[in-house]
Amino acid sequence: MILHLPPMPTDAPPVIVPGLLTALGVTRRVDPDFQASIDGGFTESFEDYCNRISQKEAK
């Protein structure tokens, strides 16, 4: 399937379609400071948050 989309202005921000990077085999880019806060236990990842909420709802 080929989509014929109008051209974007050169100064427009990039459009990222959810799942597109994964489909193309590109890994997600994570800010190194954010990753360090997750590794240090100061912040939880989205997946950890979802797991924690799911565990609370299961009780």
C-alpha positions as CSV (number, residue, x, y, z in Angstrom):
1,M,0.0,0.0,0.0
2,I,1.4,3.4,-1.0
3,L,0.1,6.5,0.6
4,H,0.4,9.7,-1.3
5,L,0.7,12.4,1.4
6,P,1.3,16.1,0.8
7,P,4.8,17.3,1.3
8,M,5.7,18.6,4.8
9,P,7.4,21.9,5.4
10,T,11.1,21.4,6.0
11,D,10.9,23.0,9.5
12,A,8.0,20.8,10.6
13,P,8.6,18.4,13.6
14,P,8.9,14.7,12.7
15,V,5.8,12.6,12.9
16,I,6.3,9.3,14.7
17,V,3.5,6.8,14.2
18,P,3.1,4.5,17.3
19,G,4.7,1.1,16.6
20,L,6.5,2.3,13.4
21,L,9.9,2.3,15.0
22,T,9.4,-1.2,16.3
23,A,8.0,-2.4,13.0
24,L,11.2,-1.1,11.3
25,G,13.4,-2.7,13.9
26,V,14.6,0.5,15.4
27,T,15.0,0.5,19.2
28,R,13.5,3.2,21.3
29,R,15.8,6.0,22.2
30,V,15.8,6.8,25.9
31,D,17.3,9.8,27.5
32,P,20.4,8.7,29.4
33,D,19.5,10.7,32.5
34,F,16.0,9.1,32.5
35,Q,17.5,5.7,32.1
36,A,19.9,6.4,35.0
37,S,17.0,7.4,37.2
38,I,15.2,4.1,36.3
39,D,18.4,2.1,37.0
40,G,18.9,3.9,40.3
41,G,15.3,3.1,41.4
42,F,14.3,6.8,41.5
43,T,11.8,6.5,38.7
44,E,9.7,3.5,37.4
45,S,9.3,2.7,33.8
46,F,5.9,2.7,32.2
47,E,5.9,-1.1,32.1
48,D,6.7,-1.3,35.8
49,Y,4.0,1.3,36.5
50,C,1.4,-0.8,34.6
51,N,2.5,-4.0,36.4
52,R,2.2,-2.3,39.8
53,I,-1.3,-0.9,39.0
54,S,-2.4,-4.3,37.7
55,Q,-1.2,-6.1,40.9
56,K,-3.1,-3.6,43.0
57,E,-6.3,-4.1,41.0
58,A,-5.9,-7.9,41.2
59,K,-6.1,-7.9,45.0
